Structures are given as C-alpha cells and as structure tokens.
Amino acid sequence: MIRINLLPYREMQRAARLRHFSMLLGAVAAIGLAIVILGYLALEARIANQQGRNEYLKGEIAKLDKDIADIKKLKEQTQALLARKQVVETLQTNRSESVHMLDQLVRQLPEGVYLKSIKETGNLINLQGYAQSSARVSTLMRNLDASPWLKGATLVEIKAATVQGLRANEFNLNVQLVQPGNEASDDAKNEQAAGGKS
C-alpha cells in the first residue's frame, strides 16, 4: 500500500487560506479606512459650507443693522424737519397778529388813556398805563371786548397815582389775542358742548 503524506498539502492549503484571510482583512481595513476618510471629508465639507452660510448671514445682518441705523437717523431728521416746518407755519400764521394787536389797541384806546407798557406772553397781553378816570378804563375794556382780535379783558389792578403833578388812575389789565376765524370756531365748539349737556 502506498502511503501519501498529506501534511505538506494541508500546510499549503492552510497557508493559502491564511493568505486569503489576510488579503480579505487588508481589503476590509482599506475599505473601512476609505469610508472613514470619505466621511471625514464629507463632514468637513458640510462644516465649511455651514460656516460659509454663517459668514454670509453675519454680513447680511451687519448690512441690515446699518440700514436700520440709517432709517432711524432718517426718521429723526424727518421729525426735526417736521418740527421746523411746524414752527415756520406757526410763524407764518402768527406774524400778522402783532400788527393786528397794535392796530386794535390804537383804534380801541379812548381819549384820556395812556399806555406805558404792553407785554405779550403767548396769546395773553398785559397792558399797563394811566387813565384820567376809572370810567375811561371801563370804556377801554368794553372797546377791547368789542374788537374782533381781542377778547376777555380782565382788570388786574387799578390805583390812584400822580403823573407830572396831575391825579390819574394807574391800571393793569389782561386781554387775550385771538384770530377772528378761531374765535368763531371756539364759539361753535362751546355751543355744541352746551347743546350736548342739555
């Protein structure tokens, strides 16, 4: 009987299987390493993309902040211009009031009454002067109330005084300056309020 020694054959098969296993193990390790590298590169790309988006958003937010500051500044300038416009309009409407006031004072001043001081505070005019008698002060007050530009004459004080050796009455009174159109609208408002109450 022939005897065949199979040990070298088995050793060769074992070595072949070991080589095959080592090759498979190397291939799997290479594939795993490739997957890790590709995942890392993809993650880095996504992080870089997100950082680019963040930088873009920061730039746009900075632009919007600048625009908001410009809008706020424009609003402040607009408010300042509107305030100036209001002042100019008020001056335009009120510039003739002083002329009318002086004209009415000259027209309504009765004989024997002399003014020494005229002071205007807003719409309130304070008149100080001398009259030959208290009746002339009453006449002045009636004349002022009858004027379309003046109303509400109220006597603050009247007292006896001596002016250049003559007896006189020194008076102090207040009167309000109104525009004829505004007075009519005020009267209409007062009538409506009185009608609403009754």
C-alpha positions in Angstrom: 0.0 0.0 0.0 1.2 3.4 -0.9 1.4 5.9 1.8 0.9 9.6 0.9 1.9 12.2 3.3 -0.8 14.9 3.1 0.8 17.2 5.7 2.6 19.4 3.2 -0.7 19.7 1.2 -2.6 20.7 4.2 0.1 23.1 5.2 -0.1 24.7 1.7 -3.9 24.9 2.0 -3.7 26.4 5.4 -1.1 28.9 4.2 -3.4 29.7 1.2 -6.4 30.2 3.5 -4.2 32.4 5.7 -3.1 34.5 2.7 -6.7 34.7 1.5 -7.9 35.8 5.0 -5.1 38.3 5.3 -6.0 39.7 1.9 -9.7 40.0 2.9 -8.7 41.5 6.2 -6.5 44.1 4.4 -9.3 44.8 1.9 -11.8 45.3 4.7 -9.4 47.5 6.6 -8.7 49.5 3.4 -12.4 49.9 2.7 -13.1 50.9 6.4 -10.3 53.4 6.2 -11.6 54.8 2.9 -15.1 55.1 4.4 -13.7 56.9 7.5 -11.7 59.3 5.2 -14.7 59.9 2.9 -17.0 60.5 6.0 -14.4 62.9 7.5 -14.1 64.8 4.1 -17.9 65.0 3.8 -18.2 66.2 7.3 -15.5 68.8 6.7 -17.2 69.9 3.5 -20.6 70.3 5.3 -18.9 72.3 8.2 -17.2 74.5 5.7 -20.5 75.0 3.9 -22.3 75.9 7.1 -19.5 78.3 8.1 -19.8 80.0 4.7 -23.6 80.3 5.3 -23.0 81.7 8.8 -20.5 84.3 7.4 -23.0 85.3 4.7 -25.7 85.7 7.3 -23.4 87.7 9.6 -22.6 90.0 6.6 -26.3 90.4 5.8 -27.2 91.1 9.4 -24.5 93.8 9.6 -26.0 95.3 6.4 -29.5 95.3 7.9 -28.2 96.8 11.2 -26.6 99.6 9.1 -29.8 100.1 7.2 -31.8 100.2 10.4 -29.4 102.8 11.8 -29.8 104.8 8.6 -33.6 104.5 8.8 -33.6 105.6 12.4 -31.4 108.6 11.5 -33.7 109.5 8.6 -36.7 109.3 11.0 -35.0 111.6 13.4 -34.2 114.0 10.6 -37.8 113.8 9.3 -39.1 114.6 12.8 -36.7 117.5 13.1 -37.8 118.8 9.7 -41.5 118.4 10.6 -40.9 120.3 13.8 -39.2 123.1 11.9 -41.9 123.2 9.4 -44.5 123.4 12.2 -42.6 126.4 13.7 -42.4 128.1 10.3 -46.1 127.5 9.7 -46.9 128.9 13.1 -44.8 131.9 12.5 -46.4 132.4 9.1 -49.9 132.3 10.6 -48.9 134.4 13.7 -46.7 137.1 12.0 -49.6 139.4 11.3 -51.1 139.0 14.8 -48.8 141.6 16.4 -49.7 144.1 13.7 -53.4 143.5 14.3 -52.9 143.7 18.0 -51.2 147.1 17.8 -53.7 148.3 15.3 -56.6 147.3 17.5 -55.0 148.9 20.6 -54.6 152.2 18.8 -58.2 152.0 17.5 -59.8 151.0 20.8 -57.8 153.3 23.1 -60.2 156.0 24.3 -59.2 159.6 25.0 -57.6 160.2 28.3 -56.0 156.7 28.5 -52.2 156.3 28.0 -50.3 153.0 27.9 -46.9 152.8 29.5 -46.3 149.0 29.0 -47.5 146.3 26.6 -46.3 142.7 27.3 -47.3 139.7 25.2 -47.0 136.2 26.6 -48.3 133.7 24.1 -51.9 134.9 23.5 -52.1 136.9 26.7 -51.4 140.6 26.5 -50.8 142.6 29.7 -51.5 146.3 29.4 -50.3 148.9 32.0 -51.0 152.6 31.8 -52.7 155.7 33.1 -56.3 156.9 32.7 -57.9 160.2 33.7 -60.6 158.3 35.5 -61.8 154.7 36.2 -64.7 155.2 33.8 -62.1 155.5 30.9 -60.6 152.2 32.0 -64.1 150.6 31.8 -64.5 152.1 28.3 -61.2 150.7 27.3 -62.2 147.3 28.5 -65.5 147.4 26.6 -63.7 148.6 23.5 -61.2 145.7 23.7 -64.0 143.2 24.2 -65.8 144.6 21.1 -62.7 144.1 18.9 -62.6 141.0 16.6 -58.9 140.4 17.5 -59.1 140.9 21.3 -61.4 139.3 24.0 -61.7 138.6 27.7 -60.4 141.9 29.1 -59.9 141.5 32.8 -58.8 144.1 35.2 -55.9 143.1 37.4 -55.4 146.3 39.4 -56.3 150.0 39.4 -55.0 152.5 41.9 -54.6 156.3 42.3 -51.4 157.8 41.1 -49.8 161.2 40.4 -48.3 161.7 36.9 -46.5 165.0 36.3 -48.3 166.7 39.1 -51.8 165.5 37.9 -54.1 163.0 39.5 -54.6 159.8 37.4 -55.6 156.2 37.8 -52.8 153.7 37.2 -54.3 150.4 35.8 -53.1 146.9 34.9 -55.3 144.6 32.8 -55.0 141.5 30.7 -56.6 140.7 27.4 -56.4 137.7 25.1 -55.3 137.9 21.4 -57.5 135.8 19.1 -57.8 135.3 15.4 -61.3 136.1 14.2 -61.7 132.7 12.5 -60.5 130.8 15.6 -62.9 132.7 17.9 -65.9 131.7 15.7 -64.8 128.0 15.8 -64.3 128.2 19.6 -67.8 129.7 20.0 -69.3 126.9 17.8 -67.5 124.3 19.9 -68.8 125.8 23.1 -72.4 125.9 21.7 -72.1 122.2 20.7 -70.8 121.3 24.1 -73.7 123.2 25.7 -76.2 121.5 23.4 -74.7 118.1 24.3 -75.1 118.7 28.0 -78.7 119.7 27.8 
